[in-house]
Amino acid sequence: MPRLPHIQKVLLIGSGPIQIGQAAEFDFSGSQACRALREEGVEVVLVNSNPATIQTDPEMADVIYVEPLKADIIAKIIEKEKPDGILSGMGGQTGLNLTAELAEMGALAGVEILGTPLEAIYRGEDREKFRTLMEEIYEPVPRSMILNHIDQIDEALAQVGLPAIIRPAYTLGGAGGGVAHSPEEMRRIVEVGLQRSRIHQVLIEESVLGWQEIEFEVMRDSANTCLIVCGMENVDAMGIHTGESVVVAPILTLRDDEFQLLRCAAIKIIRALDVQGGCNIQFAYRNGDYRVIEVNPRVSRSSALASKATGYPIARVAAKIAIGLRLDEITNSVTGSTPASFEPAIDYVVVKVPRWPFDKFRRADRTLTTAMKSTGEVMAIGRTVEEAFMKAMRSLDTDISSHSSPNEIRMVLSSPTDERFACLFDAFRTGFSVAEVAELTHILPFFLKKIENIVKMEEVLKSGAASDTIRKAKRLGFSTEEIARLTGRSVDEVEAVAGLPTYKMVDTCAAEFPANTPYFYSTWEDTCEIVPQDHEKVLILGSGPIRIGQGIEFDYCTVHAVMALREEGVEVHIVNNNPETVSTDFDTSDRLFFEPMQLEDVVNILRKDHYAGVMVQFGGQNSVNLAMPLEKRLAELGLATRILGTSPDAMDMAEDRDRFSGILEDLGIPTPPNSAAYSETEARAIAESIGYPVLVRPSYVLGGRAMEIVYDEVELESYMKEAVRVSRQHPVLIDSFLQDAVEIDVDAVCDGEEVLIGGIMEHIEEAGVHSGDSACVIPPQSLSDSVIGRVRDYTVRLALAIGTAGLINIQYAVKDDVVYVLEANPRASRTVPFVSKATGIPLAKVAAKTMLGRKLKDLGYVEKEIRHVAIKEVLLPFNKLPGVDTVLGPEMKSTGEVMGIDYGFGRAFYKACIAADNELPLEGNVFISVTDEQKEEIVPIARKLADHGLALYGTSGTVEALTRAGIATNLVRKVQEGSPNVIDMMRRGEVNLIVNTPAGKKSRQDHYEIMRATMDYGIPYITTMQGARAAAMAIDDITTQEITIEPLRHYHDNS
Amino acid sequence: MKAVLGLADGEYCVGEGFGAEGSCAGELVFTTQMAGYMEALTDPSYAGQILMFTYPLVGNYGVDEQNFQSPSVKAMGCVVREVCGYPAGAPDMKSYFEDHGVFGISGVDTRSLTIRTRLHGTLRASLIVGDDNGDHAVECARNVQPITDLDLISQVSCTQPYRIEGKGKRIAVIDLGIKKNMILSLRRRGADLYVFPHDVRHDEIEACKPQALFLTNGPGDPRNARAAIDCIKRYLGRIPIYGICMGNQVAALAFGAETYKMKFGHRGSNQPVRRKGGQIYITTQNHGFAVDGDTLPEDCEIAFTNLNDGSLEGFSSRYHDVITVQFHPEAHGGPRETEQPFFDMIYRRIP
């Protein structure tokens, strides 16, 4: 059947900000869907609150709204745009939930739900409906019980037993779930789970802990044709969320009859759900017995992985099916000749390993459970399991601490944390047997044996370096550098024996058909499938796994650089290892390498073909760090490939404190007093002379702890002892900390002659909060023309002096009318997409073109004066990470961002807050607790809130201050003083906003507990005075002005 | 142990041998199925062929005898990238090959061999285990007779007729190299099966008074199944005739249609097939010959088509009550979605 003729215009809902459990995969899927729909002549209306997405680019959809993903707002968009259909399954659970909400509120009259029908949304998420459906079609599910109230817990214990798994309904990545081994544990998890669930419902079910976890990605079209795109097997057994598990594809350990048993079940299920599109189905499997665990009737992180693992573009095909096309009417874009109605056959092993943020959150509970905690993942491809494991480990880019004590190893293996995968290697290094490890971990011996093989090879390499051994090690995935280290030979010697890797193609069909896809991975085989071509190419380094501090923004920049180069007619290749992203979609670039991004991996690619240049400035810190070694290695090898854009030396000039200070001095640009300390004594002296508080950071980081503000000598000493190893090579950097200064971020592009200022962003939070965690606004709201003039002037002069070619981000602090430069980074920053979306200038694209030598004056972009206000607000992961300190500081903690855009600060801030799931109340109760120094400052803010009819609550000190100022405030006890306190109020659902600034050390405990409860009960909160002021302003504005619902183009055209 | 795979085009690859020492020579064919390696190796249709798996890891779950499609490995040899030496809970493939005299080679770039096959068509090859003399291997490969000249069916067909009793309809099965699951699928429906060797005479079949004739899969060129073609001709229009794989081809030949050797065939468990005007199925396939649909007589209808290359995947004749398919509804290995529609339909249609 050709596509449905009456569907001319489709609304696509994105997934909003990056958060734990919902990462870049939905930008990838949504972007693919947009392209697929537009190919069929369908007009696409897209709504997403996340500016750092490719799908919100003007090229991607016909009409784009960057608005909060809330049903009432989307209802207004529907009213305005009148789409014929809504594609529900592309924005993750957020998209499905919103579709359900819109339908429930009657906003979908005349709008057809495409892809995932409403009933499937309910049946996928509502546990009871899911269970009923499974029983109807005779598919086994674990024994279970639904709880709507904590009183039912005894019944649950009797009916289901222990251990039991608890899952809240309608949450992302299973947030708030867990495994209970005791009645107390069950009570605690259920309590939190009920709160987190959108419908206050949790499921308690039979534990299938230790069973194998198997996943299928299934497709179905309107003609009822079904196929399995990919079967995936979790290396970690049931009990660990699949997003937290090491996963392999295809399924490696099931016999064909076992595989077919589950395949049949999967097809039966997608038919029963009546999904037209893609669906993810998870099974627990043990000895011929299985349980259906979960069904996601939409694209997901797993479907992104499956797409990258097989080359089958699930989202693209799902979108086409949703508008009526049949699988056999859609072409397999990989072969270009066969239809999409087939099951991919692959001829390699794919491994996915999650990336956790615990390097940033030392105090977080690192245990892996059925709730997600990871922020991202890497994927590696090899021709052996060992090779794929090793490549995945290399791609992770994280400090892996090794364990050598058997007791500690036993502990990590039996109660899994993020360290477990690496610890498996340690176990074999310390002499554990496969059987022992299998018993501790429930991991199948098949996989353990592969790890043991790797460890055995390490031993062999240590004892000698026969040519044959080196080649074998290569096939097991050892890098040349690792082999050199283990054998004691030089990298060049090892390479002389091993040679260079071959590159094989990912083609969906195991070479049965010729493929056009330029999608490659390296391996050590006989034949290489890359045929070098004379014309010049450029390689762009991607950003790897999503982690805190290196998020989707860098993938956005990478993709833009690719688009820019293609516009310029340059052949452009990408290397990256993150399966969730748009950049690793095989048709984003002219050639995709799915590879680790260590020096060796990158250089090997450059040696296989003729590359004019390589771009490192878009991929974030990692790829920037490669600049210097890459330049050196290229010179050693005599390759003509150049590092395009800002030279590594210029990057170093900005990075190196002494060189940078030198430039600033020459230019006469102020910077806070700073110095480097090479010993503890020196550090004390420097801090003394600069004056406390000081900002300290190591040049060498131990265990992920980095920047801190220290207020006195005692704190400095403990910092020096705990956090850093100070030495001649690794000094500690000490900066004067400008308290209460206003921070500014500037993103600009420089072509060596001219500088284009993309945007000047004023931070809403005070200096000291990491710029990545601070809300910020374009244009600046509180800065004088003179300050802005100086910021412009400094930006231009500094960018030119450093020798920037491409992007530069400069951070400033303004205090007492002095503009200080804090740092300058000549590379893509995480604010580039926000600036681009706020102003309409495609900054990363412009930068990429200047890196090819184009001049700004020819490209025709000028700094924009905008009439609207755009605010970036961040998303913090505290509700997903129990135990984490919620105080914002110089260490970045946020996972993602949203943009609020409107014609006034208040309305834009209000939108940004809603979009970040921190909805400001227009009625109800506000709890305020601030430090003594802030008591005066809070008065006008509190007055504004009270004037709008909000009831105020506070603890003794705050209440006293406010009452004295004539503002009626109700008293509650401090948490330490017992009931009735604010936590009791929260539990009863009586608090609508918490304003709680981090106190001095003494009452930290109170703050900590309040914040924890805030997270658990999902109550909006504000932790800074500036945030509170902005919130009051927003509440003030919103009661008198309507928010604007207009597409992005409307703002850009009006500037 | 050394091993070498020689190709008739002059290339050879040296690898690690496993299983028995010795040599074999025949067509080198590849299958893209990712599991079910023992089902494939024991499939009698692979007789006379060296079977290469495109999936690089073979033997992960060991040797699952319960899923064998015949009592022993029928492929002449096996080419893999890596064979697993430590499967859980089952004997490993290496020891099984050793004990049962099967030849295997691992450590070769199977993907590159697959591409070579795709580009040049199925290659004649030889596999020598215990030696790595490439030139000799190439020579052996060049001496391999074309598969069209080989009598492979007689190597895998039963030699004596036998009966598998059932309470239902009587079906005469001509065994050209039957897979176990074909029997199981027919039995599951209650059929009373009389299984005959490939060279059976018409009167021998007649003795059991069959209500239907069933033609199985089998190795090599279908034109070599002369007796079977002859039997079909005699039964055409008298009782329903059904067939799978080679059964499809011999039925077409009985109608006077032509078969041809494909460039490299269809082998795998992901082949999309469309029933005329209807449903699409993912099927298991293993064939190097195909029916030329254009040569079928007018009263025959192409019932199934391969969506990848448009080749014939089954035909039917309403007038003569013939239904045959090129793919494998009995699965094992591979998707089971055509098992029920196909076997239910043919069994129901038997009067």
Chai-1 contact restraints between the chains, C-beta under 6 A:
chainA,res_idxA,chainB,res_idxB,connection_type,confidence,min_distance_angstrom,max_distance_angstrom,comment,restraint_id
A,T225,B,I280,contact,1.0,0.0,6.0,A-B,restraint_1
A,L227,B,I282,contact,1.0,0.0,6.0,A-B,restraint_2
A,P250,B,M34,contact,1.0,0.0,6.0,A-B,restraint_3
A,L252,B,N60,contact,1.0,0.0,6.0,A-B,restraint_4
A,T253,B,N60,contact,1.0,0.0,6.0,A-B,restraint_5
A,T253,B,Y61,contact,1.0,0.0,6.0,A-B,restraint_6
A,R255,B,Y61,contact,1.0,0.0,6.0,A-B,restraint_7
A,R255,B,D64,contact,1.0,0.0,6.0,A-B,restraint_8
A,D256,B,A35,contact,1.0,0.0,6.0,A-B,restraint_9
A,D256,B,G36,contact,1.0,0.0,6.0,A-B,restraint_10
A,D256,B,E39,contact,1.0,0.0,6.0,A-B,restraint_11
A,D256,B,G333,contact,1.0,0.0,6.0,A-B,restraint_12
A,D257,B,N67,contact,1.0,0.0,6.0,A-B,restraint_13
A,F259,B,A35,contact,1.0,0.0,6.0,A-B,restraint_14
A,Q260,B,R336,contact,1.0,0.0,6.0,A-B,restraint_15
A,C264,B,R336,contact,1.0,0.0,6.0,A-B,restraint_16
A,D328,B,I280,contact,1.0,0.0,6.0,A-B,restraint_17
A,D328,B,L307,contact,1.0,0.0,6.0,A-B,restraint_18
A,T338,B,N308,contact,1.0,0.0,6.0,A-B,restraint_19
A,P339,B,L307,contact,1.0,0.0,6.0,A-B,restraint_20
A,S341,B,P272,contact,1.0,0.0,6.0,A-B,restraint_21
A,S341,B,I280,contact,1.0,0.0,6.0,A-B,restraint_22
A,S341,B,L307,contact,1.0,0.0,6.0,A-B,restraint_23
A,F342,B,N270,contact,1.0,0.0,6.0,A-B,restraint_24
A,F342,B,P272,contact,1.0,0.0,6.0,A-B,restraint_25
A,E343,B,N270,contact,1.0,0.0,6.0,A-B,restraint_26
A,E343,B,I282,contact,1.0,0.0,6.0,A-B,restraint_27
A,A345,B,T32,contact,1.0,0.0,6.0,A-B,restraint_28
A,A345,B,G268,contact,1.0,0.0,6.0,A-B,restraint_29
A,A345,B,N270,contact,1.0,0.0,6.0,A-B,restraint_30
A,D347,B,T54,contact,1.0,0.0,6.0,A-B,restraint_31
A,D347,B,Y55,contact,1.0,0.0,6.0,A-B,restraint_32
A,D347,B,R111,contact,1.0,0.0,6.0,A-B,restraint_33
A,R383,B,P56,contact,1.0,0.0,6.0,A-B,restraint_34
A,P445,B,A88,contact,1.0,0.0,6.0,A-B,restraint_35
A,K449,B,Y86,contact,1.0,0.0,6.0,A-B,restraint_36
A,K504,B,R111,contact,1.0,0.0,6.0,A-B,restraint_37
A,A510,B,T32,contact,1.0,0.0,6.0,A-B,restraint_38
A,A510,B,T54,contact,1.0,0.0,6.0,A-B,restraint_39
A,A511,B,R111,contact,1.0,0.0,6.0,A-B,restraint_40
A,A511,B,T114,contact,1.0,0.0,6.0,A-B,restraint_41
A,A511,B,I115,contact,1.0,0.0,6.0,A-B,restraint_42
A,E512,B,T32,contact,1.0,0.0,6.0,A-B,restraint_43
A,E525,B,D109,contact,1.0,0.0,6.0,A-B,restraint_44
A,D526,B,D109,contact,1.0,0.0,6.0,A-B,restraint_45
A,D526,B,S112,contact,1.0,0.0,6.0,A-B,restraint_46
A,T527,B,D109,contact,1.0,0.0,6.0,A-B,restraint_47
A,T527,B,S112,contact,1.0,0.0,6.0,A-B,restraint_48
